[in-house]
Amino acid sequence: MTTTPVSCEFFPPRTEQGMEKLKRVHDKLNQALNPEYFSVTFGAGGSTQEKTLETVVHIQQSGSQAAPHLSCIASAKDNIRALLQSYKDNGISRIVALRGDKPSGWLGSIGEFSYANELVSFIREETGDYFHLEVAAYPEFHPQSKTAETEFKYFQQKVEAGANAAITQYFYNADSYFYFMDECQKRGIDIPVVPGIMPISNFEQLSRFSDTCGADIPRWLRWKLDAFKDDSDSLQKFGAEFLGRLCERLIQGGAPGIHFYTLNKANLTLNIARNIGLTQ
């Protein structure tokens, strides 16, 4: 079994039934992978704030390390300050600090933060080095970035503000990650940048989401996935094999870990992990 560090991401369930299911998924992944931590997303404009808190508190109390996502767009400093205190009170010492997106139809102010580096700076001002801070990285560039140079500029600002590490947006081309890391090295950016891996379970959903977030699905891969049509079992088997090879190349190329976007399902992640000896 490889010793590559692993982390897993959940989104907060909206129902009690969903929470019970997620607890089972957490237990299964924890037993098989022993992740370094579990992160929990934070809805647009903080729309799932209470569920995020509930979920990370459960994970933390179960004995795993939890890392809530903290989105600053449309937020006030007092709200962020209160959340930081809640996380400290519950023994949580890791945060994924993001700008985030406005809620759909939002017409109000963007709040007291415009960019993620401002959130990172604020957390450091309020809590010093108490929190280990992860930020986002975009090997294929954020859809709102005008040039590659501005993308690296914004990323460097987050690092200089006090980020400890970064998690990438998912990608399906290893060269995009290696190019990003080469450019970071040229700029003296030396924090760990962990590749984010998105399982392949539904091609239509993946295609729509990728078009929205700027993640590229190579043309050959689109054709291959589309050819499976309604054969979801074969599509998921192929996806696990393909992503296993992608992870192997990333690890061999020096990636400091793997971050799985689990989609709140255990088997999608475990099928990839088994292909590369990550399971216990």
Backbone torsions as a table, in degrees:
resi	resn	phi	psi	omega
1	MET	NA	133.2	177.6
2	THR	-70.5	154.4	179.3
3	THR	-99.8	14.6	178.8
4	THR	-58.3	125.4	177.9
5	PRO	-62.5	143.1	-178.6
6	VAL	-127.4	143.7	169.6
7	SER	-134.3	157.2	-175.6
8	CYS	-131.7	144.4	-178.1
9	GLU	-115.9	136.2	174.3
10	PHE	-117.5	160.4	163.8
11	PHE	-108.6	147.4	-174.9
12	PRO	-69.6	128.5	178.1
13	PRO	-65.4	151.6	-179.3
14	ARG	-97.3	-11.8	-177.1
15	THR	-128.6	163.8	176.6
16	GLU	-65.3	-36.5	177.7
17	GLN	-62.9	-41.8	177.6
18	GLY	-64.2	-37.3	179.1
19	MET	-66.0	-42.0	178.6
20	GLU	-63.5	-39.7	177.2
21	LYS	-63.8	-42.9	-178.7
22	LEU	-64.5	-35.5	177.1
23	LYS	-59.9	-40.6	178.6
24	ARG	-68.2	-39.5	177.7
25	VAL	-63.4	-44.0	178.1
26	HIS	-58.5	-47.4	-177.4
27	ASP	-61.8	-40.2	-178.8
28	LYS	-66.6	-45.0	179.5
29	LEU	-68.2	-39.0	-179.1
30	ASN	-63.1	-42.4	-180.0
31	GLN	-67.9	-40.1	-174.8
32	ALA	-81.9	-34.0	-171.5
33	LEU	-114.7	-21.8	-174.1
34	ASN	46.3	60.8	-175.8
35	PRO	-62.4	152.6	175.9
36	GLU	-62.1	-37.5	175.2
37	TYR	-164.2	164.3	172.6
38	PHE	-114.6	125.2	175.3
39	SER	-97.5	154.3	-179.1
40	VAL	-131.9	126.4	-173.2
41	THR	-71.4	166.9	-174.4
42	PHE	-130.2	120.2	-172.3
43	GLY	-63.2	164.6	-179.9
44	ALA	-53.8	125.4	-179.0
45	GLY	66.3	19.8	-179.8
46	GLY	79.0	23.4	-171.5
47	SER	-68.5	-16.5	177.7
48	THR	-116.4	27.9	-172.3
49	GLN	-53.2	-49.6	-176.8
50	GLU	-66.2	-39.9	179.4
51	LYS	-68.4	-35.1	176.1
52	THR	-61.4	-47.3	179.7
53	LEU	-60.5	-46.6	-179.9
54	GLU	-59.3	-42.0	-176.7
55	THR	-69.5	-45.1	-178.1
56	VAL	-68.7	-33.0	177.6
57	VAL	-64.7	-42.2	177.3
58	HIS	-61.7	-46.8	-179.0
59	ILE	-60.2	-45.6	-179.1
60	GLN	-62.6	-42.9	-178.8
61	GLN	-69.9	-20.8	178.2
62	SER	-78.1	-9.2	179.5
63	GLY	106.8	-5.8	176.7
64	SER	-91.0	158.0	172.5
65	GLN	-80.7	131.7	179.4
66	ALA	-114.1	144.6	179.5
67	ALA	-133.4	98.1	178.2
68	PRO	-69.6	142.1	167.6
69	HIS	-74.8	139.2	178.4
70	LEU	-126.8	111.4	-178.1
71	SER	-99.2	134.7	-174.1
72	CYS	-103.6	-14.5	-177.7
73	ILE	-63.3	137.4	-179.5
74	ALA	64.8	21.7	-179.8
75	SER	-114.0	153.1	175.0
76	ALA	-100.4	155.5	-178.9
77	LYS	-60.7	-37.5	179.8
78	ASP	-62.5	-38.6	178.4
79	ASN	-65.5	-44.4	178.8
80	ILE	-63.9	-41.6	179.5
81	ARG	-59.8	-42.6	179.5
82	ALA	-65.8	-40.1	178.4
83	LEU	-64.8	-42.7	178.3
84	LEU	-58.4	-41.0	178.9
85	GLN	-66.4	-40.3	177.7
86	SER	-60.8	-42.4	179.6
87	TYR	-65.6	-42.4	177.5
88	LYS	-61.6	-43.7	-179.0
89	ASP	-60.7	-26.8	-179.0
90	ASN	-99.6	13.2	174.6
91	GLY	76.8	16.2	-179.2
92	ILE	-89.9	126.6	-174.5
93	SER	-124.7	15.8	-178.5
94	ARG	-134.3	136.1	-179.0
95	ILE	-138.6	141.5	169.2
96	VAL	-98.9	108.4	-171.9
97	ALA	-96.7	119.8	-173.1
98	LEU	-133.1	155.4	169.3
99	ARG	-69.7	-48.9	179.7
100	GLY	83.8	-179.0	-178.1
101	ASP	-117.0	151.7	172.2
102	LYS	-68.0	146.8	173.6
103	PRO	-60.8	151.7	178.1
104	SER	-58.0	129.4	179.0
105	GLY	81.1	6.7	-177.3
106	TRP	-65.9	128.0	179.9
107	LEU	-118.6	-0.4	-177.1
108	GLY	-82.8	-169.9	179.7
109	SER	-69.3	153.6	175.5
110	ILE	-74.9	-7.3	178.7
111	GLY	93.6	-162.8	-175.5
112	GLU	-91.1	1.4	178.8
113	PHE	-126.5	133.7	176.7
114	SER	-104.3	-30.0	-173.9
115	TYR	-138.4	158.7	-176.8
116	ALA	-63.6	-33.0	-179.7
117	ASN	-62.4	-29.9	177.3
118	GLU	-68.5	-37.3	176.4
119	LEU	-65.8	-44.8	178.8
120	VAL	-59.1	-46.2	178.5
121	SER	-59.4	-42.7	-179.0
122	PHE	-63.8	-43.9	178.9
123	ILE	-61.0	-41.7	179.1
124	ARG	-65.5	-40.5	179.0
125	GLU	-64.1	-37.3	-175.9
126	GLU	-82.3	-35.2	-169.4
127	THR	-128.0	3.8	-179.7
128	GLY	62.1	-132.4	-178.0
129	ASP	-97.9	17.3	-176.7
130	TYR	-59.6	-43.7	-176.1
131	PHE	-95.0	138.3	167.0
132	HIS	-84.5	119.4	-171.8
133	LEU	-107.7	120.7	169.4
134	GLU	-97.0	144.9	174.2
135	VAL	-127.4	173.7	-178.9
136	ALA	-89.9	146.5	173.1
137	ALA	-130.2	148.0	-173.8
138	TYR	-128.0	88.4	179.7
139	PRO	-58.1	-30.3	177.9
140	GLU	-104.6	13.5	171.4
141	PHE	75.3	138.9	179.5
142	HIS	-64.1	139.5	-176.7
143	PRO	-60.5	-19.3	178.9
144	GLN	-93.3	-4.8	177.8
145	SER	-75.2	133.9	-177.6
146	LYS	-81.3	-32.6	179.9
147	THR	-143.8	164.5	175.5
148	ALA	-61.9	-36.0	-178.5
149	GLU	-63.5	-41.1	178.7
150	THR	-68.2	-33.4	177.3
151	GLU	-60.2	-47.5	-179.9
152	PHE	-69.1	-32.5	176.8
153	LYS	-61.2	-47.3	-179.4
154	TYR	-66.5	-39.6	179.3
155	PHE	-64.4	-42.7	179.4
156	GLN	-63.5	-35.8	177.7
157	GLN	-62.2	-38.4	177.8
158	LYS	-66.9	-38.9	178.7
159	VAL	-65.5	-46.1	-179.0
160	GLU	-66.8	-24.9	178.5
161	ALA	-74.6	-17.8	175.8
162	GLY	130.0	15.5	177.4
163	ALA	-67.0	140.8	177.6
164	ASN	-90.0	-32.1	-175.1
165	ALA	-160.4	173.6	-179.5
166	ALA	-138.5	152.6	172.7
167	ILE	-118.9	134.2	-178.0
168	THR	-85.4	154.7	161.6
169	GLN	-59.5	150.5	-179.2
170	TYR	-67.5	156.9	179.5
171	PHE	-154.3	163.5	179.8
172	TYR	-124.0	12.9	178.6
173	ASN	-127.1	108.9	-176.3
174	ALA	-59.2	-31.9	-177.8
175	ASP	-62.1	-29.7	178.9
176	SER	-64.9	-37.7	177.2
177	TYR	-67.4	-46.0	-177.4
178	PHE	-66.3	-36.1	175.1
179	TYR	-62.8	-45.2	-179.7
180	PHE	-59.3	-44.1	-179.0
181	MET	-67.3	-36.7	175.9
182	ASP	-61.2	-43.1	179.6
183	GLU	-67.2	-37.5	175.9
184	CYS	-60.9	-43.3	-179.4
185	GLN	-62.1	-40.5	178.7
186	LYS	-62.0	-30.0	-177.4
187	ARG	-94.4	3.7	179.2
188	GLY	75.7	19.1	177.7
189	ILE	-87.6	116.0	-171.7
190	ASP	-124.2	16.0	176.3
191	ILE	-74.6	154.3	176.3
192	PRO	-62.6	135.0	176.3
193	VAL	-121.0	109.0	-173.2
194	VAL	-93.9	127.0	178.9
195	PRO	-66.6	135.7	173.4
196	GLY	-92.5	131.0	-176.5
197	ILE	-116.3	120.5	179.3
198	MET	-101.1	116.4	176.6
199	PRO	-59.3	155.1	178.9
200	ILE	-106.8	111.0	-177.7
201	SER	-128.4	-27.6	-178.9
202	ASN	-145.9	111.5	-171.9
203	PHE	-65.3	-42.1	-177.5
204	GLU	-63.1	-45.0	178.6
205	GLN	-64.1	-43.5	-180.0
206	LEU	-62.6	-41.2	-179.4
207	SER	-63.7	-44.7	179.6
208	ARG	-63.9	-45.5	-177.7
209	PHE	-66.5	-40.3	-179.6
210	SER	-64.0	-39.6	178.0
211	ASP	-63.7	-33.6	-179.4
212	THR	-74.1	-43.6	-172.8
213	CYS	-93.7	-3.5	176.0
214	GLY	87.0	10.2	177.0
215	ALA	-82.1	128.1	-175.4
216	ASP	-85.6	130.7	168.4
217	ILE	-104.0	111.7	-178.2
218	PRO	-52.8	146.7	-174.6
219	ARG	-55.7	-42.2	-178.9
220	TRP	-63.5	-35.4	-178.9
221	LEU	-72.2	-37.8	175.7
222	ARG	-58.6	-46.0	-179.9
223	TRP	-62.5	-42.6	-178.8
224	LYS	-63.6	-47.4	-178.0
225	LEU	-66.9	-39.3	-179.5
226	ASP	-65.4	-28.6	-178.2
227	ALA	-67.7	-20.2	179.6
228	PHE	-74.6	-18.6	178.6
229	LYS	51.7	-118.1	-175.9
230	ASP	-95.9	9.0	179.8
231	ASP	-85.8	77.9	-173.6
232	SER	-66.1	-33.2	179.8
233	ASP	-63.2	-45.1	179.8
234	SER	-68.5	-37.7	178.3
235	LEU	-62.5	-45.3	-179.1
236	GLN	-68.5	-36.0	176.5
237	LYS	-64.0	-47.0	177.2
238	PHE	-61.2	-43.9	-179.4
239	GLY	-59.2	-42.4	179.7
240	ALA	-65.0	-39.1	178.9
241	GLU	-67.9	-44.8	179.5
242	PHE	-62.7	-45.9	-178.2
243	LEU	-70.8	-29.1	173.5
244	GLY	-61.6	-43.3	178.3
245	ARG	-66.4	-38.3	178.0
246	LEU	-62.0	-46.6	179.5
247	CYS	-61.6	-41.8	179.2
248	GLU	-59.6	-43.6	-180.0
249	ARG	-65.6	-39.5	179.7
250	LEU	-65.3	-44.1	-179.9
251	ILE	-64.8	-44.7	178.6
252	GLN	-62.8	-29.0	-179.8
253	GLY	-85.0	1.8	174.6
254	GLY	106.4	7.6	178.1
255	ALA	-59.2	134.5	-174.3
256	PRO	-79.7	-1.3	180.0
257	GLY	172.7	-176.8	177.3
258	ILE	-133.7	131.7	177.9
259	HIS	-112.9	117.8	-177.4
260	PHE	-96.3	126.0	169.4
261	TYR	-83.9	96.4	-166.1
262	THR	-75.2	-18.7	-173.3
263	LEU	59.9	25.1	-179.9
264	ASN	60.1	30.0	177.2
265	LYS	-130.4	134.4	-176.5
266	ALA	-76.9	-45.7	-169.6
267	ASN	-67.2	-32.0	179.3
268	LEU	-59.0	-42.0	179.2
269	THR	-75.9	-43.6	-176.6
270	LEU	-64.6	-33.5	178.8
271	ASN	-64.0	-35.5	175.5
272	ILE	-71.4	-47.1	-175.5
273	ALA	-61.2	-38.4	-179.8
274	ARG	-64.0	-34.1	-178.5
275	ASN	-66.1	-18.7	-177.4
276	ILE	-124.9	17.9	173.2
277	GLY	70.7	30.3	179.9
278	LEU	-89.4	-15.2	-176.6
279	THR	-83.2	152.0	178.8
280	GLN	-86.3	NA	NA
